[in-house]
Amino acid sequence: MKNLFSTISPQHWQILSRIAIALFGGYLITTLSTIAIGLLLGLFTDTSYAIHIGLLLSFTIYAAYAMYCFSSQSVRGLLFSSIMSSIALVILIAILEQVIS
């Protein structure tokens, strides 16, 4: 009996990895950007409005990220940019939390 994974071609692996990065990386980046938008807008408006705007923008961010995942030239570059974007958002959230408190 052949192994299931040995029959998958390299092109299919690229598609599967892009789908995985779009799902999990998209969720991570969308969640972090929603928090960052909520904190940033919370400095200027009511907190409930800021959270609401952040949640509304999260759908756009997730859709744009999914399109970016499938238009990227290489999977390695996509993974690198996803990790760097996540790190940048975590740093931004930490800075905004320091400003607020």
Secondary structure by P-SEA (a helix, b strand, c coil): cccccccccaaaaaaaaaaaaaaaaaaaaaaaaaaaaaaaacccccaaaaaaaaaaaaaaaaaaaaaaaaacccaaaaaaaaaaaaaaaaaaaaaaaaaac
